[in-house]
């Protein structure tokens, strides 16, 4: 499953540079799926959603850092554990129960993001 950042986040920013998929953004920051990935142009995501990877997407949270679930692979293929959770000083990076994925799905997502 993807990781989420809870509202207990203190906006320290420790997690953002640790993400190998560039899936973590500062509060209120728009994002692009192409940020930190090889995605470009119109893409169909593994979950079936279609969008342009180069277009700005609206920020998911305007108060605390947030993780884009479509880019989160729990660091599969890069590290042994999610790095955001490993460096978070307040333990607010937790599994997102609404985005459950198997290790095989996370590996496929990693391969999709970094062709």
N, C-alpha and C positions, 0 to 999 in steps of 0.2 A: 504494500500500500504506500501511497505517497505520504510525505511528512507535511504537517501544517505547523504554523506558528500561532500560539494562543495569544490572547489579549494580555497575558502576563509579561509579554515581551517588553524589555526596557529600551528598545531601539539602540542597542549598543553597536550593532553592525558586525559583530564577530562572525556571524554565520555567512554573510554574503560572499566574502572572498573564498570561502572554503568549498563552495558548491561547484563541482566539475561541469555541471550542465547550465550554469548561469540561470538557475531557476528561482533565485531569491532576489527580491527587490525591496527597496526602501518604501515605506508607507507613501501612498498617493502617487507613486512613480508608474507611468505607463510602461509597458514592456512589449517586446517583440519575441516571437518564437525563434527567430534567427539569431538573437543574442547568444553568443557562446556555443552555437550549434552549426551544423552544415546545412540546415534547412534554408530554403530560399523560394520565393514565389508562392504560388498556390500549392497547398499540401493537404493530404487527407491523413489525419492523425490516426494512430492505432485504435483510438476509441471511436473512430468514424466521423469525428468533427472535421469540417473543411474550413480552411481559412488561408489568408495570405500571411506567410511567415515574416514578411518584411514590413507589414503594417502594424502600427501601434495598437495595442490592446489596452483596454481600460484597466487601471489599477484595481486589484482585488480587495485591498484594504487601504483606508486612508488614515489609519491611526498607528499601525505597527507594521514592521516588515512582514512580507508575505511570500509564500512559495507557490509557484505556478505548477499545479498538479500535472499538466501535460508535459512538463519538462523534468519533473522529479523522478529519479530512478532509485532513490535511497542509496545513491553512490555505488550501486551494483556495477561491476566492471571497472571501478576506480579504487574503491576502498572497502575494507571489511565491515564498516558500519557507517551510517549516515553522519557525515562530518558536521553538519549544522548542529545536530544533537550533541555531538562530542564536545564542541566548543562553547555551547550556550551556557552562560553563567547562571541562568535562572531556570533551566530545564523546561523551556517553553516550546521546543521543537519536538513534537510528538506525532505518533502515527495518526493518519487521517482515516478514520474508520469509514468514511463515505467514499473513499477511493482505494478499495482493497485490490491489490494486484499480486499475482504469484511471482516468484523469482524469475520464471520463464518470461512472463509478460514484462517485467522490469528490464530484463536483459534485451528483449526485443525492442523495447522503447529506447534503451541506450543505443542500440545499433541503428535505429531509425534516426535518432537525433544526431548521430556522429558517423554518417556514412563515409 
